Amino acid sequence: MLPTVALTALALLPAVHGAPSSSASLHGVYKRCGAISQYYGQHQADWDTYDTQGWLDSWWTNNTALMHNNSVGFAGAFGQWAMGNPDWSCQDDGSSTDCDLNLCDNRVLNSRGKDIRPAYYVLESVNRLHTYFGGVREAFDTAGLGAALSKDQWATTFYEAPDQRSVNILKEVLAALGTIIGIGASFAGVGLPLLGVSEATSAVAGAWAGAGAAAYGGGVTAANIMIGPHADDTFQKSADLGGILGEIVVDSIKSFTSANNQLVGGQEYNNEDIRSYLSHGAFLEFQGVDKNAVTDSMTAMLVGTSINQLYRAQKVFILGGGSCDDNEGIGSGPQDAKICRDGKAWYLYYWQEDDVLSITSHQWGWVISPPGVSQLGQNEFSDIPLNVSDIINSSLDAFNVAGYNYTTATAQSRAEDAITKGWAIPGAYGAAWEGIFTVPVCDVSAAISSSFELKQFILQPYGHDSRPCWCGPICSGDLQKTKAFIDAANMGGFDSPKHLCNSDPGY
């Protein structure tokens, strides 16, 4: 999880454009800068408190001709009206000064009377929105993102199949890519990436909902455009999945950040104009994109999604639901692949099939850590913030929402709902976000009070001689749920879990 910092600390960061650094007090600033200075030190909530949105809508309606006649549209027209500067374009054209705010002692702005405050809030917000787009572009164009995604042994690290079949997963990964890029575009604009997940949600998610939805939708649209040429690609075991993902991500963000020019020009991007991005003061005290936080989150999500698709083609699964200290008569799981959540223990497994002809008990395989888990945080994968707890937590959340049917459509719908309604900031979770992993889950707690044969072996630690025995409907005590789990975990027709049962358990 991301470390927690005090919200007040962020509020102390400089938010005054044009105020002289030598000013000893606001009174001194007022003398030198005029009436505008009394509104310096603005906060996000001020936007709604003073109905800046209503004021901007009215200004927009009453100044359509001014916008139409200005060569750069809205920004130039507003700059002319508010500052006497018709060349205030905020265009992404290589200039480092075309969005500067020189407000101290600006006679035009200081003459606007009751309109000074809302005009200042709009100017600051447009300026910081421009900063946001630049920050997003830099965050997704760093060498770190490309290096993290461009791994050489993706499939051979996270996929072990005895017949060495190729796994065609690229289409599934690409289907999820648009949602992830949308999440990243939205997360970059939160502006408080150092907050913990719960604090970030309570502090900014609601206020960010309108702008976040616009950013999310814009990111998804841009990604889908770039994914198109790769729609018929296939992923073989030796394919450079990371290279393909990196190319699409960077190109998608370039497309998305081009929205800057359309928005400041007064045009729509993905059916939203700049007012959606500025709503609720989303950028009024924006402190800039934390490029490292965004890159880490996006890398973890992209890598996690890719690994998940490989795991979903193998016998990888999660068992749990009993108490965190086990000792309930249904065995004990691997302690190094365990999380304790809401008083319940959950374990990550991989059932390794015997890869040689055998007449010993090893012919039934054994349970071990899923392929590649031991590599997470190590060597080539040391720069990827992803661990076992992320895999389990993400899968549990997905299972609780949609069982074994958490699709890419579900993922997009849930991310959009979280952002637009403000109940979560998906990017703050990284790989632990719901649905990045959808490893099949089986709640075996009902077996504790059951009379299942050999139930003491339902959970087993990892080991060459560890073979769980499932001689009954182990998932919630329900045969249909158990059958669904068996199928989801690629164990249909796989007799190993029941080879010691005296009677067929029915799945």
N, C-alpha and C positions, 0 to 999 in steps of 0.2 A: 504494500500500500504506500501511497505517497505520504511524506512527513507532514505533520500539522504545524502551521505557523499561525500566529495571531493575526486576525483580520485587520486589527488596528494598525499593525506594523505596515501593512501595505498602504493604508490610508495616509501614512506619513510620507510616502514617496512623493517627489515633486509632481505637482499637477498643474502648475501655473506656467502658462506660456506668455511670454512678453512681460512678466513682472521682473523688475530690476533686482538682481541678486543682492545688491547692497542695501535693500530696504530693511530697516530695522523693525518696522511694524506695518500692519495693514494701513494704518492712518498715513504713514509715510508713503506707501505705495499709492494710496488714493490721491495724495497731493500731486504725485508725479505722473500717474497713469490715468487719472480721471475716474469717472463713475464705474467703469468696467471692473476696476480692481475689487470692488466690494463683493463680486461674485466669484473671485478666485477661490480655490480650495473646494471645488464642487464634489459632490458625491453622487453615486448612481441613482439613489432614491430621489434626488432633487428633480430629476427629469419628470417623474410622475407627480411629485408634490406640486410643481408649478405648471402642470399640464403642458409641457413642452411639445408633446405629440400633437395635441389639438392646435397649438399655435403654429407648428410646422405645416400641418395639413392646410390650415387657412392661408399661410404664406404661399404654399405650393399652388393652391387654387387661384390666388390673386396675382400671381406673377408668372403665369405660363408664357406670356409674350416675352418677358424678360429672359426666361430660360431659352425660349426658341430662338431669340435673336443673338444669344451669346454663343460664340464658336465652340465652347466646351460645355455648354448646357448648364445644368443645375449648379455645379460648384462655381463656375465663373459668374453666373447670375447672382448667386447668394454672396459670393465674395464682393461683387460690385455693390450690392445693396447694403451689406453689413460693414464692409471695410473700405469701400471705394476702390476695390481692386478687381477689375473684370478679368484679370489673368490668373486668378487663384483657381487653378485647374485640378490639382490633386491627381493628375494623370500619372499612370505608370509608364513613363516615357524616358526614364533614365535621369530625369532632373532630380536633384536633391533639395530643391528649394521651392518647387511649385505648389507645395502645400503648407508652407511656413505660415505661422500666425504671428503677426507683428501688431499686437493689440494695445500695447501701452501707449497712452496718449493718442489713440486713433480717433480723430475728430468725428469721422462718420459714425462709428459705433457708439461713441460717447454721446452723440446727439439723438440716439434712438429712444431715449426715455424709458418707458415701461417695456419696450422691446429689447432692451440691452441684455437682460438675463437670458431669455430664450434664444436670442441670436448667438450669444456667447456659447451656450450649451450646444447648439447645432454646430458651430464652427469647431469647437473642441472635438465633438463626436466624429465629424467628417474627417478631421485630421487624424484621429486615432484609428478610425476604420481603415484609412489609407496605410497606416503603420501596420495594422493587422494583416492586410493582404501581403505586404512586403515580408512580414515575419513568417507567414505561412509558406511563402515561396522559398524562403531561406531554410526553414525547418525541413521541408521535404526535398530539398536539393543538396543536403549535406552529404559529405563523403561517408559519414557514419551510417546513414540509412542504407546506402548502396552496399556498403561493406557488410552490414548485418544481414542483409537479404541474400547476398551472393555467396552462398555456401556450396561447396563442391559435392558433398555426399548426402544430400537431403534424403533420398529414398532409401539408400543402403543403411543410413543411420537409424531412421525411424520406421523402417519396413523390413520385416523378415518373413519371407514366404518360402516354404520348402521347394516349390516348383519354379521359383524365380520369375513368376509372371510379372509383366509390367502393370503398373497401377495407373489407370487413366483418371487422374484427380484434378488436372488443371482446370477443367470446365467447372468443377465444383468450387474450386478456390476462386476462380474469376467471378462466379455468381455471387460470392460473398464480398468481393473486393470493393464494389461500389458502396456498400453499407459501411465498411471500415473506413474508407476515405472520407465519407460524409461525417462519420464520428470524429475523425481527426480534424477536419475543417472546423467542426463545431467546438471541439475541445480547445483548439488553439485560441479561440476567441473568448473563452471563459475569463482569462486574465488573472485567475487566481490558482494556477496549477500546483502551488506548493501546499495548498490546503489538503487535509485528509478528505476522504470520499464523503463522509457524512457532513463535515463542515462545509465543504464546497457545495454540496447539494442544498443545504439549508440557507447558505449565504447568497448564492448567486443563481442557482438553477432556475428559480421562478422568474427572476428579472431577465435572465438570458434566454428564456423560452422563445420569444419571437425572433430575435436575431439568430439564436441557435438553430431554429427550424430552417431559417433562410439559408444559413451557412451549410447545414446538413444537406438540404435539398440541392444546393448548388454543387457541393462536392460529389454527391451521388450522380447527378446529371453529367458532370465533367468526366467522371470515371467511366460511366457507361459508354460515352462517346469513344474513349480511348480503348476500352475493352473490345469493341467491335471487331477490329482487325485480327484479334487473337481468338475469336469465338470458336474456330475450328481446329485450334492447336490441340495436340495431345501431349501428355506428360509421360515420358518413358523414365525408367529408373535412373538413367544417366543424364536426364535433361537438366538444364540450368533453370530450375524453377525460380530461384532468387533473382536471376538476371531478368527474367520475364516480368516478375512482380515489380522489381525496381524500376524498370522502364515504364510500365503502365502507371505506377504511382507518381513518378516525377512528371510524366506528360499530363496526367490528370490534373495535378496541382497547377501546372502552367496554364492549363485551360481554365481552371477555376479562378485563379488570380487575375486572369484577364477581365473578370467581372468588375474589377475595380473601375476600369475606364467607363464601362457601361453604366454602372451605378452612379458615379459622381457626375456623369453626363446627363442624369435624369432618366435614363432608359431602364428597362426591366432586365433582370437576369433570372432565368428560371421562374418567370411569372412574379417576381418580387422586385420592387424598386428600393431605393436606398432607405426609405422610411421604415421598412421592415427590419433592416439591419440596425437602425438607430433606436428602435422602439424600446421603451422602458429604460432608456439610458444605458443600454448595453455597453457602449463604448465611452461613456462620459468620463470615467476615470480609469480607463483601460491602461494597464502598465506595460503592455507589449507581450509578444508571444514568447513563452519560455521554450525555446527551440529544443533543448535537451529533453524536457518533459514530454513534448509532443512526439519527438523522434522515438523516444523509448517506448511510449505507449503504442504508437503505430507499429513499430517493429515487432513488439510482443504480440499484438493482435494479428498481424500478417503471418508471422511465423507460427503462432498458435493455430490459426485457421488451417495452414498447410499441414502441420503435424496431425491435427484432428482428422483431416481427410484420409491420411495414411492409416491412422489408428482405426478409423471406421471400416477399413477394409480387412482388419485383422481381429483376433479374439482378445480385444482389449475391453475391460469392463470395470465397473465400480460396485463393490458390495459394502453393506453397512446398515446402520440404523439402530444398532444396539448401543449400550452405554460406552462411554469413552474408555473405561478400564477393562472392557471385555468381560471375561470371567462370568459369562451367563449361560454356559453350556452349549454354545454353538461354535466353539473354536476361537482362535485369536488370529487377527490379521497381521500383515507386515507393519511393524511400528515405524519404519522409515518411509512408508508411503501412506501415511495416515493423516487425516485432519479430524479435529474434534469440533463439531459445529452444533450449537444449540443442545449440548449435552449428548450428542450422538457421534459415534465413530464411523468414518467412511474410509475405505481402502481402495487403492488403485492396483489392478491386476492385469497380467497378460498370461494367457494359457499357451505355453510353448508346446507345439506338437513335436513328437519324437522325429528327428530328421534322419534316422537310420533304421533299418529293419531290425526289430527287436522282439524277443519273446519274454522279456522281463516286464516288470511293472512299468518300466519307462516307456513302454509302447503307448501308454495312455497320456504321455506328456507330463507337464508339471507347471506350476505357477511361478512366475518371476516378474521382475520389473518390466514394464513395456519397453520396446526397443527405443534406444536413444535417451531415455530418462536420465541415465547416469551421466550423459554428456551435457545435460543442461547446466549452464553456469561454468562449464569447463572448456578448456582449449578453444576450439573453433566457435563454440557457442557461449563463450564467457561474456559476450557483450549483449546478450539477449535476456531481458528481465522476465523470466518465465520459470516456474517451478511446479512441483507436484501439487501443492495446494491450489495453484491457479487452475490446473486441469480439473481437479475434483470440484472446486467451488463453482467454476463456470458450468460444468456438466450438471451439477445438482440444480443450479438455478434454471437451466434449460429444461431439465426433466420436470421440475415442479411446474413449469409453465405449459409444456406441451408433450410431456411423456417422451416417447421415442419418435415423435413426429415434429421435432423442431427443425423446420426447413429454412432455407435462405429467405423465403418470403416472411416467415415468422421473425427471423432475425432483423430484417429491415423494418417490419412493423413495430417491433418492440423498441428498437433504437429510436425510431422516429417518435414514438409515443413518449418515451422517457425524456427526450429533448424538448418536444413541443409542450408537454404538460409539466415539465420541470420536476419530475420525481427522481431523476438520477442524471448524472453526467457520465455517460458510458466510457468516455476516454480516460477518466480518472481511474478506472479499474484495470486498464491494460488487458492482459490475457485472461484475467479473472472475470471479465465481463460476460454476462449471460450469453451462452450460445457460441462463444469463440470455440469452446469445446462442447461436444455433444456425446461424450463417451456414455454408453448405456449404463443405467443405474438400476440396481436391485436392492430394495429394502428388505433385509432378511430378519427384521426384528420379530415378525410374527412367529418365526420358527422357535423362538425362545420358549414359548408355552406350548409348543406342538409335541407330538410323539413321533416325529419323523425318524426313520431309521438312520443311524450314523450321523445324527444332526451335530454331534460334537466336532465334525469335520467340515461343516459348511464353510467356515472361515479357516484359512491356513496361512502360515507365514510363507515367505518365498523359500524356494529350495528345490533341488533336483529330485527330492523324494516327497515333495508336497503336492498332493492331488486332492482337491476338495471333493466331498461327496454330497451330492444334492439328490436325496431320495424322496423328494416331495416338492410341492409347489412353494419354492423358497421365497418367491417375490410377493410380499404382502399376504402370504398364505393363499394366493389366488392362482389357479392353474392357467387361466388365460393371460394374466400378467406375466407369469413365469415363461410361458411360450413366447410371448412378445419379446421378453428380454433375451431369451435364447436366440431368437432370430436376429434381433438387433445386434447382438454380440457375435454374429457369424458362427454360431454353434449349432445351427440346425443340422440334424443328422450326426452330430458329434457325440459319441457315446461315453467319452471319458468321464464326465461328471457323474454318471449313473452306472458305471460298469461294476460296482460292488453292491448295488442295490439288489435285494432279493426279489423285488417286484418292480415292474416298470412304473416310474413316477408319473408317466402320462404326458411328458413334454417331448 
